[in-house]
Every structure is written in C-alpha cells, then in structure tokens.
C-alpha cells in the first residue's frame, strides 16, 4: 500500500496555463511542475525517514549508514526522472486523475537515480556531487576523524557501494507501494526492470570506453548516451509513466514517447559532454574533468575526428594528468576544431526531433506543452 501520509492528502492540482502567457519557458514549466516535485519530495522524506528509523532500531551504526543513503537521495537534484514520468502519466490520463496513488512509483525513480550516482561517483573517483563531497569521500573523512584502522579511502568506497545497493533496494520497495491494479503494477515493473538493465549496460560501456579510448568512435559514444543517460533519464521514465496509466505497448503514444525520449535523452547527454569540459564547478556541483580523465565523449571523439595535425598532437595530452593551465588550452583546442559548434547543432537537431514527436494526437495538450518546455530546459542548462 502507498504511504498513508501521502495518499491521505488532497490531490495536488498542477496549474494549467492558457493562451496569452508570455512568461519564459522556464517560468511556465516551474508553474506546471513545482507541485509534483514538492509531492515527490514529501513522499521521499516520509518513506526514507521510516526506513532509516527501521535500520536504526537494529543498530545505531546501521541507522547512521542509512542516514548517509537518505541524504544521498535528498541532497538536491532537479527531479527530472520523476518529472518526465509524471508527464508521461499525465499525458495519458489528463488533468483530473488524482496524483497520490502513483506518487510512490514516481519517487522510486529518484531513489534509483541516487543508486546510479553513488556507484558512478566511486567508478569516476569524483570528489563532489551537487556541490557536496561525494558519499565515498565523506565517509572516508569520517574514517580518518574517528581514527579507525585500515585504508580510509577503501572504507569510503566500500560504504558508498553499500549505500548505492541500499538505494536500489529502497527504490524497489517504494515502487511496490504504488496503488495500482496488480496486473498494471506488474507491467510497470517490467518496464522498470528493462530501464535498469539498459542503464547498467550503458554504464559498462562508459567504463569500457575509458579503458579503450583508441577503439572508440562518435557513434559508440552516442550509444553510451542512449543507454547510460537517455534510457533512464527520459525515454524509460516517460514509458514508465505511460505504464502507470495502463497504456499498452502497441499504443501510438508509446512510439511518440520513445521518439521524444531518445532525442531528448541524447541531447541531455551531449549537454553533459559540454559541461564536462566547459561547465563551472560552482554551478554544476562537480568538477569539469573530462579533459583530465580522457573520457571518450561524443564531444572529444568529434574533436579528434576534426583536428588537424597540430590540434591532434595537443589533444593527445587529454587524460595525461594535465594541469589547470593545460586543461584550459585543451578546451580551447577542442573548440577550435569546430566540435563544440557541431555538438550544439546536434543538441538543437534532437530538440527539434523531440518537438516533432509531440505532434502525436494521443498526447494530452497540457502534457504536450510541458514536455516541449522540458525538452528545452533539460538540454540548455548550466548544471
């Protein structure tokens, strides 16, 4: 059953803007989505507090461990995945359907995201996330402060892996609390499982690319984007939302959501590629480190393919432990190849593809407007 504290609330009504609205896209989208984001956060807090208390009852240290996982989920973020799932659902059911029965399912996507981020930070040796120390770094610091035996870095990584594992289990448990007919919940679960399988496969390809960059290509980098990012950021959350509404796999809506989701998801990752080189860490909350690690993103693969001999020699320094001055110069070289402009065009092309997909008549008009705004907001951002 869904959390009583959430289901017992009056249904939240998402404001609908009619014709004549001249506000910027971001302002309109905020008005559309702020209440669903707040509802998701309320659901997360209620669920995670209960789960943390249950582990604290086993042992105080287990409660402290659960608090690390809880904080990983609640430490900010844009709530993009629940938002896309919400509009995937609302695009089917229209504006009158009450939200509380599906809230646990929407919130589960954010807990799943915390699982992926925590493990990703360990694999990438990331020091910060959302402007805060990553879980493995924070736990390692606790180990040092406590004066415990052993390698603090290894301890931090071990605990962070367990934090991610716990979030994965919590996501399953929260999804099961959605108030849906059993057959529909089973169908949603199949969608959810496929999303997780594709995400893990995409993550493996990402790791492989860093280990074998000379055999990578632009197309393979885009394949990583499709599975590591597009799959569980946009496409599957939309299909997940449609599943919550009971839409069958043969519905024209599924084809429209798939086309939109893949286009926006790829554009989202291409935007991340740019932020990984040119983003301001104070805004993104994480280092712009792709030129230090040599991660073979589409941006860097395009730069190599377009580079002249002199530029290629400079780009060969990527991933070789360049200092800040060298990283700044490498970023200039990447731009000089024309790769940045090409990636920006690729983002624009994919947003246009997504907007065209939204012309499908099966989509509710309000959801169509919101998804059009999300396509822009998700792919033109600083963080």
N, C-alpha and C positions, 0 to 999 in steps of 0.2 A: 504494500500500500504506500501511497505517497505520504510525505511528511504532513501530519495533521496541521502543523502550524502554518504551512504554506497553503494547503488545499482549503483550509477554513477561511482564508481571506476572500474578500470580494474580488471578482475577476478584474484584472487590470485592463483598462481600455487604452489602446495605443492611439494617440491623437492622429487624426487624418487631416492633411492639408488639402484644401480645394484649390480651384483655379484662382489666379491672381496673386499667388505667393511669389514674391520677388526675392526672398532670402537666398543666400548662397546654399549650395548643395549640402555642405557640412551642417549648417544650421537646421535645414529641413530634416536631414537624416537624424540629427540628435533628437529632434522632436518626435520623430517616428519611433526611435528605439530606446530612449532613455528609460522608459518604464520597464521594458522587458529586461534590460541589463540590470536594473535595480532588483527585479524579481528573481533573476538568476543568482545575483549576489546574496539575496536573502535566503534562497534555497541552499546555496553553498555553505553559508555561515551556520544555518541550523543543522545541516547534515554533518559538517565537519566538527562542530562542537560536540555533537553526540558521539561521533566515532572517536574523537580524541579523549573524551571522558571515559569511554569504554576501555581504551588501552591504558589510561592512567590507573584504572581500577585494578589492572593486572599487576602493574609495577610502575612506580613514579618515573623511572627511566624510560619505560615504554611510552608513557604519556609525553615526556619531553621529545622523544623521537617522533611521535605523532604530531606534535606541535610544529616540528620542522616541516613535515609534509603539509600540514594545514596551511602554514604560512607560505609555502611554495605555490599553493593554489590561489591564495587570497592576496598575493603581493602585487596586485595591479594587473595590467594587461588590457587589451581592447575588447575582449569577449567576442571576437569575430566569429568563432565557430558556433557558439550558441545563437548568435545573431543571424548568421546565414541559415542555420537550421530553423529558427523561428520563422523567417520569411519564407522558407521552403514549405513550412507547415501552413502559415497564414495565406500563402498564395493559393492554397487549395481550399481551405475552409472559409475564407473570407473574414470579415471583421467581427462577427457575432460570437464565434466559438470561444468559450472560456479558456483561459491560459493555464490555470493551476494544474490540471491533470497531466499536462505534458512537461511541466517545468523540471521535474527531476531528470527527464531524458535530455533536455537542453543543457542543464547544468552539468550533466555527466561528461559532456564534450569538453568542458573546461578542465575537469579533473584529469581526463585523458591527455589533454594538452600539457598539463603540469608533469605528467609521467614522461612525455616525449622530451620536453625541455630539460628536465633534470638529467636524463640519460645523455642527451645531446651535449649538455654542458660538460659532463665528465669526458665524453669522447673528444670534444674540441678543446679541452683544458681551458675553458672560458672562466675568467675571473669575476665577471659581473654579468648580471641579468636584471633588466628593468631598473638599472641604477643601483642595485644592491649586490653584495657578494653572492655568488652562486652557492648552492647548497653545499657542495663538496669543499669549497673554500671556507665558508662559515663554520662548518663542522670541524675542519682541520684546525682552525683558530681556537675553537673550544678545547680541542685535544691538547694543544700547546698550553693554553691558560690553565687547564686542570693538572698539568704535569703528568699525564698518563704515559704509560710505556708504549714503545713502538713508534712506527713512522706515522706522523700526523697526517701527511698527505694521503697515504694509503688508507688510513682510517676514514678520512673525509670522503674519499671516493667510494669506499665500501658502504658507508652510511647513505651516501647520495643514491647509489644504485638501489638500496633497500627503500629509500624514500620514493623513488620512481615506481618500484614494484608495488608499494602500498597504494600509491595513487591509481595505479592500473586496477587494483582490486576494488578500491573505493568507487572508481568510475562504473564498474560492473554492478556494484551493489546499489548505487544511486539510480542507474538506468532501470533496474528492476522495480523501483518504487513508482514508476510512471503508471497512471491509472488508465489502462488500455485493455481492450478485449485480448485474451490470451493469444489468439492467432495473430493479431496485429503486432503485439509485442514480440512474438517470435520472428515475424518478418522484419521488424525493425532491428532485432538482434542480429539477423543475418547480414543486413546492411552494415551495421556497426562492426561486425567481425571482419567483413571484407575491407572496410576502411582501415582497420588496424593492421591487417596483413599487408596491404599495399604500402602503408606508412613505414612499416619495418623494412620491407623490401627496398623502398626508396632510401631509407637511412643507410642500409647496407651498401647500396650503390654509391652513396655520398662518401662513405668511408673508403670504399674501393677506389674511387676517383682520386682521393688524396694520396693513396698509396701507389697509384699507377697513372699519374697525370699525362705521361708521354703518349699513352694509348687512348686518351680521352678525346672527345670531339664536342662541337657545339650541340649536335643532335643528342649525344649522350647526356650532356649537361641538362638539356631540356627534358630528357627522360627522367632524370633525377627530380627536376622541378615538378613534373607531372605526378610522380608518386610520393615523393617526400613531402611536398608542400601542397600542390593543387588538390591532391587526393583527399587529405583530411582537413584542409583549411576551407575549401569552398565546395567542391563537387559533391563529396560524400555527405557533408553536413546538409546541403540542400536536399539530396536524395533521402537522407535520414529524416528530415522534416516532412518530406512528401510521404514517407512511410508512416510517420506518426499520424498523418491524416488518412491513411488507408489507401493510398494510390497504388495501383498495380503496375508491374514492370512494363506493361505494354501501353501505358498511357502516353499520349503525345507530350504531356508535361514532363515526363522523365527525360525524353530526348532534348527538350528545351533546357531543362536544368543541367543536364550533362554537358551540353554545348557551352552554356554560360559558365558553368563551374570550372570546366577545364581552361577556358580562355582567361577568366579572372584569376584562377589559381596560378597559372603560368606567369601572368603579368605581375602578380603579387611576388613571386619568387624573383623575377627579373628586377623588380624594385628592390628586393633584398640584396641582390647582387650589387646594385649601385650603392646601397647603404653600406655594404660590406667593405667598400673602398672609399667612399666619399662621405659617409654618414658621420655626424658629430656624436661622439660617445656620450656627451652630456644630454643629448636628446634621445638617442636610441637606447641608452641604458646598457650598451655593451660595446666592446672595442670594435673599431673598423679594422679587422685584422686579416682580411683575405690576401693582402699583398705580403703578409708575413708568413702565412701558412701555406700559400700556393694552392688553396682550394680551387679546383678546376671548374669555376662557374662559367655560365654562358658568356658573361662579360669578358672574362680573361681568355677564354677559348677564342672568342671573336677577335680580341686584340692580337693574339698570336697569329691568327689566320690573315689579318690585315697588315701586320707590321712589315716594314722594310728591314733591310739587314741591320741597320743601326738600332732601330727600335727593338728588333728581336734580341739583339745582344743585351740590351737593357732589361727586357722582360725575362731573360734567363735568370736574373737575380731574384725574381719572385720566389718566396719560400726559402730563401737562403739566409734568413736571420737579418734582414735589412734593418738599419736603424731608422729613426724618425725622419731624418733628412732624406735618406734614400727612398723611404716609402712615399714621401711627398713627390719626389721626382718620378718614381714609378707610376704614381697616379696620373701625373701629367702625361707620361708616355702613353698610358692606356687611352687617355682622352685624345691625344694626337693621332692615334691610329684611326679614329672615327668610330671606335667600338661603342663609346658612350652614346653617341648620337644614334647608332644603329639599335642599341638596346632600348633607348627611349622610343624609337619608332615601333619596335616590336611590342612594347607595352601599349602604345596607342592603338596599334592594329588589333591587339587582343581585346582591348576595351571595346572597340568598335564591333568586333565579332560577338562579344557578350551582349552588347545592347541590341544587336540584331536578333539574337536568340530570344530576347524578351518580347519580341513581337508576337510570340505564340498566343493565340486567343484564350488558351486554357488558364492563363495566369491571372489572378485577381489584380485589378487595376492598382490598388494601393500597394500591394506587394511588388508589382512591376516598377512603380516609382521608387520604392525603397531599394530594390535590387539594382536599379540603374544608378542610384546615388552611391550604394556600396561599391559598385564596380569602380567608380571614380575615387572614392575615399580610400579604398584598400590598395590602390595602385599609384596614388600620388600622395605620398606621406613622407615624414621625416623620421619615423620610428617604427 
